[in-house]
């Protein structure tokens, strides 16, 4: 788990929010003394408290804790809920307060063996909307798990979506990430979180997959043109 904010950032965010230590501590459900220790770097910030901090100080989901713990606990349902709470329009019925950093949700999805297509289709949207996420952390964790091809493909689709939308800042940043991942591209064949594909499906995808999937050595027919939010 990564610290949500440095002690200096925590204090600065509180002051920017116009809160005294007493006011912030009361809303966070901790003592003023404990908050003071956090702001001096003498106490850690738990995931639960980090989520409260991000919400109270209006820091946005990117400020939520980054975590690689219990990646295997995620499934299509919990991932859909997490992505919905980041604002994904395809899962509006599941909307709520963000509880997880978008980078954590992206890593958890890519690390899964079998995920529903509806969740996979949401990933390029997540990457475009949160293109300022902590890429250094995400790329490092993806490489550790040999997920750089999956991540690279999603980033490529996200960059194409950003270009279609005219979002130059996002497209520029995602192109930079593509180049970083390109240098670590794996030769071995993989799926996009669909490891249960039959041999027949795999043979068909080798012939029918788009150029981007072929480049990243993935067996998938997903393309930016098929994404409902790309326009």
HELIX and SHEET records of a PDB file:
HELIX    1   1 UNK A    7  UNK A   16  1                                  10    
HELIX    2   2 UNK A   21  UNK A   28  1                                   8    
HELIX    3   3 UNK A   32  UNK A   39  1                                   8    
HELIX    4   4 UNK A   47  UNK A   56  1                                  10    
HELIX    5   5 UNK A   61  UNK A   63  5                                   3    
HELIX    6   6 UNK A   71  UNK A   73  5                                   3    
HELIX    7   7 UNK A   76  UNK A   84  1                                   9    
HELIX    8   8 UNK A   89  UNK A   94  5                                   6    
HELIX    9   9 UNK A  102  UNK A  110  1                                   9    
HELIX   10  10 UNK A  117  UNK A  120  1                                   4    
HELIX   11  11 UNK A  123  UNK A  129  1                                   7    
HELIX   12  12 UNK A  135  UNK A  144  1                                  10    
HELIX   13  13 UNK A  148  UNK A  165  1                                  18    
HELIX   14  14 UNK A  168  UNK A  182  1                                  15    
HELIX   15  15 UNK A  199  UNK A  208  1                                  10    
HELIX   16  16 UNK A  211  UNK A  215  1                                   5    
HELIX   17  17 UNK A  224  UNK A  226  5                                   3    
SHEET    1   A 2 UNK A 190  UNK A 191  0                                        
SHEET    2   A 2 UNK A 218  UNK A 219  1                                        
END                                                                             
